[in-house]
Amino acid sequence: MSDFPRIDRLPPYVFGEVNDLKMKARRRGEDIIDLGMGNPDQPTPQHIVDKLIEAAAKGRNNRYSVSRGIPNLRRAIAEHYEERYGVLLDAESEAIATMGAKEGLFHLILAATGPGDAVLVPTPNYPIHSYAAVIAGAELVTVPLLEGDDDFFDRLKNAFERHWPRPKFVILSFPNNPTTKVVDLDFFERVVRFATDQKTWVIHDFAYADLGFDGFVPKSFLQVPGAKKVGVEFYSLSKSFNMPGWRVAFCLGNPELVAVLGRLKSYIDYGIYQPVQIAATIALRGPKECMTEICDLYRHRRDVLIQGLARAGWIVEPPKATMFVWAPIPAQYRALGSVEFAKLMLREAKVAVSPGVGFGPDGEGFVRFALVENDQRTRQATRSIKAMFSGTAATEGEATAVAEAHT
């Protein structure tokens, strides 16, 4: 019997094997193009950095802050939501700053659930959506989010109604990581009606709020009348403003859930470093052209990758949002499974991608590309993939033999 039962509930990290091979290859001097982790590579806009430096130089800003965020920052996010989505938020009771959306979502589930509760989560998903419930001791209920899925809401509803006890929370995230699936406001309207009828809570992770392409504009869950009565939304500055390492996000919406999160956080932390909060306030209130430029860069990188893969014979549907491409494994390699295919890509093409199964069993059969390299490196990656397709395991029979050798 382990002395660490909470940790024992966590499975081995699926990405670990591929990451280990990547690091070993780099130590051997191999040039690995890493399209695995969704880690923005561009600098934070200079006016935000300048404000951080200015604020950090003032001694009073280096003291303990407050765990729920300074008032000015909370007012700034409320102004941002009114301007962008027409959503009115009370900065005092309906907004709290978190150290990234991941921290906030995890601590909310930890604070609000425990043994005997259930949490309903689509799969594949960003891992914390599932493992927040697992770590909290709640039961995890999953519903597949499938390719070309037009019946997702009905299956979500059916999965909820089949389970007893009824799930206390439903966690959603659109635009979705890893699948890049998007929804319209009608979907959220149905979710709000359903949550109201069933008296369940909704958490919407809106990490890719500002990365919509080709005329698609991601919708906020909170735009639906009544949404604040049944749930909250997490909004992050990481991708929208190229601020991933700054760890600034917000939990917005239902005052009861915001208060629950705030109470737990008051025992855990003293909030984000105050100069970071001051600079984040400037990000939200300052010029927004940088957001458009960031979005345009990801759209351009998407096109470069999709076109390069097409030249290699790998046809992938261009995503309407996010900083990812969710690609079905080519038929001749499908028998390998996503982990072995990702390892093959690393060995033969020198390209690192994320195996789909790392996002849950329903991610099997896919790999995820992150749009985190410049045009030159991305084209180099697709040329290497094309060469790999020409020279390795090019038939389904050969791929099956390789897969069997690894089982």
Protein Blocks (a to p, Z undefined) as FASTA:
>chain_A
ZZblmlmmpccdfklmmmmmmmmmmmnopacddfkbccdfbdcdfklmmmmmmmmmpmkl
mmccdfkbpfklmmmmmmmmmmmnopacdfklmcccdehjklmmmmmmmmmgcehiacdd
dddddfklmmmmmmnopacddddddehiaklmmmmmmmmmmpccddfbdcddddddfklp
acdfklmmmmmmmmmmnopacdddffklmlcgehiacddfklpghklmnmccdddfklmn
opmknopaddehjfklmmmmmmmmmmmmgcjafklmmmmmmmmmmcfklmmmmmmmmmmm
mmmmmmmmmmnopacdddfedjbdcddddfklmmnommlmmmmmmmmnopacddfklnoj
klgoiacdddfbcfklmmmmmmmmmmmmmmgokbfklmmmmmmmmZZ
